[in-house]
């Protein structure tokens, strides 16, 4: 008789336990789905708010790269004297000041993009220094000519960097 009571107790308890486990798992899955949806909506809203800021950062960095493009830099920054070293320093100072002015933009752009920008900046500076060391350069005006003639042979590093930024913006928008 006692075994019948155990079987009877088990026959009531076992379905209740199974029903409880199934209900718990469904509740848990439902709750997890709601949580994932909430996180997705928050992420989407944050992206919607941050997109204009990120685009503005890319715009500023394109402007920076255009301003340090040697062809445009040489037009904007004229030499004060015939001293080629003073003009080299002036050009590099302009590039560095522009860079420092835009340092905070790295927060909003990718690490790869920031590396491309700094590489372009450093390549332009090295190109200016290399041109100044040339035997053909003896005045600041000759330095301008040599830098511009070197640009005729190859693409400006700033042009390459701007192309990369455009590619990233297209990727970001799609």
N, CA and C of each residue as an Amber inpcrd file, in Angstrom:
protein
   522
   0.8030000  -1.1810000   0.0000000   0.0000000   0.0000000   0.0000000
   0.8640000   1.2710000   0.0000000   1.9510000   1.1780000   0.7080000
   2.8290000   2.3300000   0.7520000   3.4650000   2.5840000  -0.6100000
   3.7760000   1.5610000  -1.3500000   4.3560000   1.7520000  -2.6810000
   3.3500000   2.3870000  -3.6280000   2.0770000   2.0940000  -3.4150000
   1.0360000   2.7100000  -4.2450000   0.9620000   4.2070000  -3.9540000
   1.1260000   4.5790000  -2.6890000   1.1120000   6.0010000  -2.3460000
   2.3020000   6.7110000  -2.9910000   3.4470000   6.0580000  -3.0050000
   4.6280000   6.6610000  -3.6470000   4.4030000   6.8060000  -5.1510000
   3.8450000   5.8360000  -5.7560000   3.5620000   5.9030000  -7.1880000
   2.5200000   6.9750000  -7.4480000   1.5260000   7.0380000  -6.6120000
   0.4900000   8.0590000  -6.7690000   1.0870000   9.4530000  -6.5700000
   1.9420000   9.6290000  -5.5720000   2.6060000  10.9070000  -5.3140000
   3.5140000  11.2740000  -6.4850000   4.2310000  10.2940000  -6.9720000
   5.1090000  10.5110000  -8.1140000   4.3190000  10.8450000  -9.3660000
   3.1720000  10.2240000  -9.5410000   2.3590000  10.4860000 -10.7280000
   1.8100000  11.9200000 -10.7260000   1.6500000  12.5090000  -9.5500000
   1.2100000  13.8990000  -9.4780000   2.3980000  14.8640000  -9.5560000
   3.4660000  14.5000000  -8.9300000   4.6170000  15.3860000  -8.8120000
   5.4210000  15.4740000 -10.1110000   5.6530000  14.3600000 -10.7480000
   6.4750000  14.3310000 -11.9500000   5.9140000  15.2240000 -13.0600000
   4.6270000  15.1420000 -13.3870000   4.1050000  16.0590000 -14.4090000
   4.2070000  17.5310000 -13.9820000   4.0340000  17.7840000 -12.6960000
   4.1380000  19.1660000 -12.2160000   5.5720000  19.6700000 -12.3730000
   6.5490000  18.8230000 -12.0680000   7.9550000  19.2150000 -12.2110000
   8.2820000  19.4490000 -13.6860000   7.8460000  18.5400000 -14.5440000
   8.1020000  18.6860000 -15.9790000   7.4430000  19.9600000 -16.5100000
   6.2090000  20.2070000 -16.1010000   5.5140000  21.4270000 -16.5230000
   6.2520000  22.6560000 -16.0120000   6.7480000  22.6220000 -14.8050000
   7.4990000  23.7450000 -14.2370000   8.8000000  23.9950000 -15.0050000
   9.5200000  22.9340000 -15.3420000  10.7810000  23.0790000 -16.0890000
  10.5160000  23.6540000 -17.4790000   9.4870000  23.1220000 -18.1440000
   9.1380000  23.6310000 -19.4810000   8.7200000  25.0980000 -19.3930000
   7.9030000  25.4510000 -18.4220000   7.4540000  26.8380000 -18.2580000
   8.6410000  27.7540000 -17.9640000   9.5500000  27.2920000 -17.1100000
  10.7390000  28.0830000 -16.7880000  11.5960000  28.3100000 -18.0290000
  11.8060000  27.2550000 -18.8250000  12.6490000  27.4070000 -20.0150000
  11.9910000  28.3480000 -21.0330000  10.6630000  28.2250000 -21.2200000
   9.9730000  29.1440000 -22.1150000  10.0560000  30.5760000 -21.5990000
   9.8510000  30.7740000 -20.3100000   9.9330000  32.1070000 -19.7240000
  11.3360000  32.6800000 -19.8870000  12.3270000  31.8220000 -19.6360000
  13.7200000  32.2610000 -19.7540000  14.0420000  32.6530000 -21.2080000
  13.6470000  31.8560000 -22.1710000  13.8840000  32.1710000 -23.5830000
  13.1520000  33.4510000 -23.9900000  11.9210000  33.6030000 -23.5220000
  11.1470000  34.7950000 -23.8330000  11.8160000  36.0420000 -23.2470000
  12.2520000  35.9360000 -22.0170000  12.9220000  37.0520000 -21.3520000
  14.2320000  37.3990000 -22.0720000  14.9940000  36.3900000 -22.4560000
  16.2500000  36.6180000 -23.1820000  15.9710000  37.2860000 -24.5220000
  14.9330000  36.8620000 -25.2250000  14.5540000  37.4800000 -26.4930000
  14.1800000  38.9420000 -26.3220000  13.4160000  39.2430000 -25.2680000
  13.0490000  40.6350000 -24.9960000  14.2780000  41.4800000 -24.6710000
  15.1870000  40.9100000 -23.8980000  16.4210000  41.6170000 -23.5300000
  17.2770000  41.8850000 -24.7730000  17.4090000  40.8880000 -25.6480000
  18.1680000  41.0660000 -26.8850000  17.5300000  42.1330000 -27.7670000
  16.2120000  42.1300000 -27.8330000  15.5040000  43.1290000 -28.6350000
  15.7250000  44.5240000 -28.0650000  15.6560000  44.6320000 -26.7470000
  15.8830000  45.9260000 -26.0940000  17.3010000  46.4300000 -26.3720000
  18.2840000  45.5350000 -26.2670000  19.6700000  45.9260000 -26.5530000
  19.8320000  46.3440000 -28.0040000  19.1950000  45.6220000 -28.9050000
  19.2740000  45.9600000 -30.3300000  18.6690000  47.3310000 -30.6000000
  17.5170000  47.6110000 -30.0000000  16.8800000  48.9100000 -30.1960000
  17.7230000  50.0410000 -29.6150000  18.3260000  49.7990000 -28.4660000
  19.2020000  50.8100000 -27.8700000  20.4180000  51.0610000 -28.7560000
  21.0300000  49.9880000 -29.2580000  22.1960000  50.1050000 -30.1290000
  21.8320000  50.8630000 -31.4040000  20.6710000  50.5630000 -31.9540000
  20.2140000  51.2190000 -33.1730000  19.9860000  52.7120000 -32.9220000
  19.3780000  53.0450000 -31.7930000  19.1450000  54.4510000 -31.4480000
  20.4700000  55.1740000 -31.2320000  21.4080000  54.5110000 -30.5940000
  22.7180000  55.1220000 -30.3630000  23.4480000  55.3540000 -31.6760000
  23.3720000  54.3930000 -32.5800000  23.9970000  54.5590000 -33.8870000
  23.3570000  55.7090000 -34.6530000  22.0630000  55.8290000 -34.5380000
  21.3530000  56.9020000 -35.2310000  21.8140000  58.2600000 -34.7130000
  22.0520000  58.3410000 -33.4080000  22.5100000  59.5960000 -32.8150000
  23.9850000  59.8500000 -33.0980000  24.7990000  58.7920000 -33.1500000
  26.2350000  58.9790000 -33.3260000  26.6510000  59.1000000 -34.7870000
  25.8140000  58.6830000 -35.7060000  26.1730000  58.7370000 -37.1250000
  26.5210000  60.1480000 -37.5870000  25.7260000  61.1670000 -37.2680000
  26.1110000  62.5170000 -37.7080000  27.4580000  62.9690000 -37.1410000
  27.7420000  62.5930000 -35.9100000  29.0230000  62.9720000 -35.2980000
  30.1720000  62.2560000 -36.0080000  29.9800000  60.9790000 -36.2910000
  31.0200000  60.2190000 -36.9940000  31.2440000  60.7740000 -38.4030000
  30.1550000  61.0910000 -39.0930000  30.2980000  61.6590000 -40.4350000
  31.0210000  63.0000000 -40.3880000  30.7300000  63.7830000 -39.3800000
  31.4090000  65.0740000 -39.2220000  32.9070000  64.8650000 -38.9930000
  33.2660000  63.8460000 -38.2440000  34.6770000  63.5530000 -38.0140000
  35.3660000  63.1650000 -39.3210000  34.7020000  62.3450000 -40.1200000
  35.2760000  61.9780000 -41.4200000  35.4030000  63.2130000 -42.3180000
  34.4150000  64.0910000 -42.2780000  34.4860000  65.3210000 -43.0680000
  35.6730000  66.1740000 -42.6410000  35.8580000  66.3020000 -41.3500000
  36.9740000  67.1090000 -40.8430000  38.3190000  66.5090000 -41.2390000
  38.3920000  65.1920000 -41.2200000  39.6610000  64.5610000 -41.5860000
  39.9200000  64.6740000 -43.0910000  38.8820000  64.6490000 -43.9060000
  39.0650000  64.8900000 -45.3470000  39.5470000  66.3200000 -45.5630000
  38.9530000  67.2610000 -44.8450000  39.3900000  68.6510000 -44.9400000
  40.8580000  68.7760000 -44.5240000  41.2320000  68.1110000 -43.4430000
  42.6310000  68.1270000 -43.0040000  43.5520000  67.5910000 -44.0940000
  43.1830000  66.4510000 -44.6670000  44.0260000  65.8520000 -45.7020000
  44.1140000  66.7430000 -46.9450000  43.0360000  67.4230000 -47.2550000
  43.0720000  68.3520000 -48.3850000  43.9680000  69.5520000 -48.0710000
  43.9290000  70.0050000 -46.8390000  44.7550000  71.1640000 -46.4560000
  46.2420000  70.8280000 -46.4120000  46.5870000  69.5600000 -46.1150000
  48.0170000  69.2110000 -46.0830000  48.4970000  68.6250000 -47.4100000
  47.6010000  68.5070000 -48.3790000  48.0250000  68.0910000 -49.7100000
  49.0870000  69.0870000 -50.1640000  50.2870000  68.6160000 -50.4940000
  51.3770000  69.5540000 -50.8040000  51.0300000  70.6050000 -51.8610000
  50.2830000  70.2450000 -52.8710000  49.9280000  71.2200000 -53.9060000
  49.1210000  72.3690000 -53.3080000  48.2070000  72.0690000 -52.4320000
  47.3740000  73.1110000 -51.8170000  48.1000000  73.8050000 -50.6760000
  48.9170000  73.0580000 -49.9590000  49.6900000  73.6270000 -48.8470000
  50.6730000  74.6770000 -49.3590000  51.3410000  74.3820000 -50.4650000
  52.3310000  75.3130000 -51.0090000  51.6810000  76.5910000 -51.5290000
  50.4560000  76.5010000 -52.0090000  49.7460000  77.6970000 -52.4640000
  49.3230000  78.5370000 -51.2670000  48.8570000  77.8630000 -50.2130000
  48.3490000  78.5600000 -49.0300000  49.4680000  79.1410000 -48.1680000
  50.5960000  78.4480000 -48.0910000  51.6850000  78.8700000 -47.2110000
  52.8700000  79.3050000 -48.0750000  53.0140000  80.6020000 -48.2140000
  54.1070000  81.1590000 -49.0180000  55.3380000  81.3600000 -48.1390000
  56.5220000  81.2660000 -48.7230000  57.7420000  81.4870000 -47.9280000
  57.8960000  82.9660000 -47.5520000  58.4730000  83.1810000 -46.3640000
  58.7070000  84.5490000 -45.8980000  60.0620000  85.0740000 -46.3420000
  60.9620000  84.1440000 -46.6350000  62.3110000  84.5300000 -47.0510000
  62.8390000  83.4770000 -48.0220000  64.1040000  83.6100000 -48.3930000
  64.7220000  82.6390000 -49.2880000  65.3020000  81.4420000 -48.5320000
  65.2480000  81.4690000 -47.2160000  65.8300000  80.3800000 -46.4060000
  64.9840000  79.1140000 -46.5610000  65.5900000  78.1160000 -47.2000000
  64.8610000  76.8720000 -47.4790000  64.5290000  76.1070000 -46.2020000
  65.4120000  76.1490000 -45.1980000  65.1640000  75.4350000 -43.9350000
  64.0220000  76.0710000 -43.1500000  63.9630000  77.3880000 -43.1820000
  62.8700000  78.0880000 -42.4980000  61.5400000  77.7500000 -43.1700000
  61.5570000  77.6590000 -44.4990000  60.3200000  77.3190000 -45.2180000
  59.9130000  75.8720000 -44.9500000  60.8870000  74.9740000 -44.8990000
  60.5930000  73.5770000 -44.5530000  59.9430000  73.5030000 -43.1820000
  60.5210000  74.1950000 -42.2220000  59.9660000  74.2010000 -40.8640000
  58.5660000  74.8110000 -40.8280000  58.3430000  75.8470000 -41.6120000
  57.0310000  76.4880000 -41.6680000  55.9800000  75.5210000 -42.2180000
  56.3330000  74.8110000 -43.2860000  55.3980000  73.8470000 -43.8740000
  55.0680000  72.7240000 -42.8900000  56.0940000  72.1920000 -42.2580000
  55.8880000  71.1030000 -41.2970000  55.0940000  71.5980000 -40.0890000
  55.3770000  72.8080000 -39.6630000  54.6270000  73.3870000 -38.5430000
  53.1460000  73.5220000 -38.8890000  52.8410000  73.9390000 -40.1000000
  51.4430000  74.0540000 -40.5340000  50.7550000  72.6860000 -40.5100000
  51.4450000  71.6720000 -41.0050000  50.8860000  70.3200000 -41.0310000
  50.6260000  69.8270000 -39.6140000  51.5920000  70.0260000 -38.7290000
  51.4570000  69.5600000 -37.3400000  50.3720000  70.3220000 -36.5960000
  50.2570000  71.6270000 -36.8280000  49.2060000  72.4040000 -36.1620000
  47.8170000  71.9380000 -36.5900000  47.6620000  71.7100000 -37.8750000
  46.3810000  71.1970000 -38.3770000  46.0710000  69.8400000 -37.7550000
  47.1010000  69.0100000 -37.6480000  46.9240000  67.6730000 -37.0830000
  46.4970000  67.7620000 -35.6210000  47.1790000  68.5790000 -34.8500000
  46.8540000  68.7330000 -33.4340000  45.4370000  69.2850000 -33.2500000
  45.0270000  70.1330000 -34.1740000  43.6800000  70.7050000 -34.1090000
  42.6100000  69.6220000 -34.3000000  42.9560000  68.5540000 -34.9960000
  41.9950000  67.4930000 -35.3120000  42.2410000  66.1950000 -34.5460000
  43.0760000  66.2120000 -33.5490000  43.4090000  64.9970000 -32.7920000
  42.1970000  64.3080000 -32.1820000  41.2560000  65.0680000 -31.7200000
  40.1030000  64.4580000 -31.0410000  39.2060000  63.6680000 -31.9810000
  39.3500000  63.8700000 -33.2710000  38.4930000  63.1740000 -34.2320000
  38.7610000  61.6680000 -34.2590000  39.9310000  61.2640000 -33.7340000
  40.2500000  59.8370000 -33.7420000  39.2870000  59.0130000 -32.9020000
  38.5580000  59.6590000 -32.0110000  37.5690000  58.9600000 -31.1960000
  36.4440000  58.4050000 -32.0710000  36.1220000  59.1250000 -33.1350000
  34.9480000  58.8020000 -33.9340000  35.2470000  57.9920000 -35.1930000
  36.5170000  57.7860000 -35.5070000  36.8600000  57.0290000 -36.7150000
  37.5850000  55.7550000 -36.3250000  37.6850000  54.8370000 -37.2670000
  38.2970000  53.5450000 -36.9590000  39.8000000  53.6760000 -36.7770000
  40.3700000  52.7060000 -36.1090000  41.8150000  52.6820000 -35.8750000
  42.5770000  52.6020000 -37.1990000  42.0710000  51.7970000 -38.1360000
  42.7310000  51.6600000 -39.4360000  42.7270000  52.9930000 -40.1720000
  41.6220000  53.6900000 -40.1020000  41.5020000  54.9800000 -40.7720000
  42.4680000  55.9930000 -40.1520000  42.5630000  55.9950000 -38.8500000
  43.4720000  56.9250000 -38.1680000  44.9200000  56.6100000 -38.5560000
  45.2380000  55.3460000 -38.6910000  46.5810000  54.9550000 -39.1110000
  46.8690000  55.4490000 -40.5250000  45.8890000  55.3430000 -41.4100000
  46.0680000  55.8300000 -42.7830000  46.3130000  57.3420000 -42.7760000
  45.5820000  58.0650000 -41.9560000  45.7350000  59.5240000 -41.8830000
  47.1130000  59.9020000 -41.3550000  47.5380000  59.2770000 -40.2640000
  48.8540000  59.6130000 -39.7120000  49.9770000  59.1940000 -40.6530000
  49.7860000  58.1030000 -41.3650000  50.7910000  57.6830000 -42.3420000
  50.8900000  58.7040000 -43.4720000  49.7520000  59.1980000 -43.9380000
  49.7590000  60.2230000 -44.9850000  50.4750000  61.4780000 -44.4990000
  50.1690000  61.8890000 -43.2840000  50.8120000  63.0830000 -42.7030000
  52.3210000  62.8940000 -42.6330000  52.7500000  61.7660000 -42.0920000
  54.1810000  61.5110000 -41.9420000  54.8820000  61.3800000 -43.2880000
  54.2060000  60.8020000 -44.2610000  54.7910000  60.6600000 -45.5990000
  54.9710000  62.0280000 -46.2520000  54.0080000  62.9080000 -46.0750000
  54.1280000  64.2570000 -46.6380000  55.2740000  65.0040000 -45.9710000
  55.3870000  64.8900000 -44.6640000  56.4880000  65.5540000 -43.9480000
  57.8260000  65.0060000 -44.4300000  57.9280000  63.6840000 -44.5590000
  59.1790000  63.0830000 -45.0460000  59.4920000  63.5450000 -46.4640000
  58.4740000  63.6760000 -47.2810000  58.6700000  64.1460000 -48.6500000
  59.2060000  65.5780000 -48.6710000  58.6780000  66.4170000 -47.8120000
  59.1610000  67.8060000 -47.7180000  60.6170000  67.8170000 -47.2640000
  60.9260000  67.0210000 -46.2570000  62.3120000  66.9600000 -45.7560000
  63.2660000  66.4210000 -46.8150000  62.8310000  65.3910000 -47.5070000
  63.6590000  64.7970000 -48.5640000  63.8960000  65.8040000 -49.6880000
  62.8640000  66.5270000 -50.0620000  63.0140000  67.5340000 -51.1100000
  63.9700000  68.6310000 -50.6830000  63.9240000  69.0100000 -49.4220000
  64.8100000  70.0620000 -48.9210000  66.2720000  69.6150000 -48.9250000
  66.5130000  68.3240000 -48.7800000  67.8910000  67.8200000 -48.7770000
  68.4660000  67.6580000 -50.1780000  67.6320000  67.8200000 -51.1710000
  68.0650000  67.6420000 -52.5510000  69.1210000  68.6830000 -52.9330000
  70.0310000  68.2730000 -53.7980000  71.0690000  69.1990000 -54.2810000
  70.4710000  70.2910000 -55.1640000  69.2960000  70.0330000 -55.7090000
  68.6400000  71.0050000 -56.5900000  68.0550000  72.1830000 -55.8130000
  67.9280000  72.0520000 -54.5040000  67.2520000  73.0720000 -53.6930000
  68.2820000  73.9510000 -53.0020000  68.1890000  75.2660000 -53.2810000
  69.0640000  76.2140000 -52.5860000  68.2890000  77.3960000 -52.0020000
  67.0080000  77.5490000 -52.3950000  66.1670000  78.6050000 -51.8330000
  64.7840000  78.0330000 -51.5220000  64.0120000  78.8000000 -50.8200000
  62.6460000  78.3550000 -50.4850000  61.7820000  78.2440000 -51.7310000
  62.0070000  79.1150000 -52.6990000  61.2200000  79.0640000 -53.9360000
  61.5700000  77.8130000 -54.7460000  62.8350000  77.4360000 -54.7170000
  63.2490000  76.2180000 -55.4070000  62.6740000  74.9860000 -54.6910000
  62.5660000  75.0600000 -53.3700000  61.9640000  73.9730000 -52.6010000
  60.5120000  73.7630000 -53.0360000  59.7910000  74.8350000 -53.2190000
  58.3990000  74.7370000 -53.6950000  58.3440000  74.0350000 -55.0450000
  59.2400000  74.4210000 -55.9350000  59.2650000  73.8220000 -57.2750000
  59.5680000  72.3300000 -57.2250000  60.5380000  71.9550000 -56.4040000
  60.9250000  70.5420000 -56.3080000  59.7860000  69.7110000 -55.7180000
  59.1390000  70.2160000 -54.6900000  58.0160000  69.4800000 -54.0780000
  56.8990000  69.2900000 -55.1050000  56.5800000  70.3370000 -55.8310000
  55.5300000  70.2410000 -56.8460000  55.9240000  69.3140000 -57.9900000
  57.1680000  69.3470000 -58.4020000  57.5950000  68.4570000 -59.4920000
  57.5830000  66.9990000 -59.0390000  57.8880000  66.7570000 -57.7680000
  57.8010000  65.3880000 -57.2400000  56.3590000  64.8810000 -57.2470000
  55.4090000  65.7870000 -57.0710000  53.9960000  65.4070000 -57.0770000
  53.5180000  64.9810000 -58.4620000  54.1830000  65.4750000 -59.4930000
  53.7940000  65.1090000 -60.8490000  54.0860000  63.6400000 -61.1310000
  55.0760000  63.0810000 -60.4370000  55.4820000  61.7050000 -60.6750000
  54.6110000  60.6810000 -59.9530000  53.9880000  61.0840000 -58.8620000
  53.2080000  60.1230000 -58.0650000  52.0040000  60.8050000 -57.4380000
  51.0840000  59.9660000 -56.9300000  49.9010000  60.4920000 -56.2420000
  50.2960000  61.0070000 -54.8600000  49.6170000  62.0430000 -54.4520000
  49.8420000  62.5890000 -53.1180000  49.3340000  61.6020000 -52.0720000
  50.0590000  61.4360000 -50.9700000  49.5700000  60.5590000 -49.8940000
  48.2120000  60.9950000 -49.3610000  47.9360000  62.2710000 -49.3940000
  46.6310000  62.7330000 -48.9050000  45.5110000  62.2700000 -49.8310000
  45.7830000  62.1730000 -51.1300000  44.7730000  61.6760000 -52.0710000
  44.4340000  60.2230000 -51.7650000  45.4660000  59.4150000 -51.4870000
  45.2600000  58.0020000 -51.1470000  44.4520000  57.8890000 -49.8530000
  44.7890000  58.7110000 -48.8690000  44.0770000  58.6700000 -47.5890000
  42.6210000  59.1090000 -47.7470000  42.3670000  60.1210000 -48.5460000
  40.9910000  60.5740000 -48.7760000  40.1860000  59.4550000 -49.4350000
  40.7810000  58.7500000 -50.3580000  40.0940000  57.6220000 -51.0060000
  39.7200000  56.5670000 -49.9770000  40.6130000  56.3000000 -49.0280000
  40.3220000  55.3300000 -47.9850000  39.1780000  55.8150000 -47.0900000
  39.1850000  57.0860000 -46.7420000  38.1060000  57.6350000 -45.9170000
  36.7660000  57.5220000 -46.6280000  36.7500000  57.8150000 -47.9160000
  35.5090000  57.6890000 -48.6790000  35.0110000  56.2490000 -48.6610000
  35.9270000  55.3120000 -48.8050000  35.5620000  53.9040000 -48.7700000
  34.9470000  53.5350000 -47.4250000  35.5480000  54.0050000 -46.3410000
  35.0120000  53.7120000 -45.0090000  33.6310000  54.3140000 -44.8060000
  33.4130000  55.5060000 -45.2900000  32.1040000  56.1470000 -45.1370000
  31.0500000  55.3520000 -45.9030000  31.4080000  54.9080000 -47.1010000
  30.4680000  54.0860000 -47.8790000  30.1410000  52.8080000 -47.1220000
  31.1410000  52.1720000 -46.5200000  30.9220000  50.9630000 -45.7440000
  30.0470000  51.2440000 -44.5240000  30.2680000  52.3790000 -43.8970000
  29.5110000  52.7440000 -42.7020000  28.0360000  52.9930000 -43.0370000
  27.7870000  53.5370000 -44.2000000  26.4250000  53.8930000 -44.5800000
  25.6200000  52.6880000 -45.0790000  26.3170000  51.6210000 -45.4640000
  25.5750000  50.4680000 -45.9890000  25.3300000  49.4220000 -44.9310000
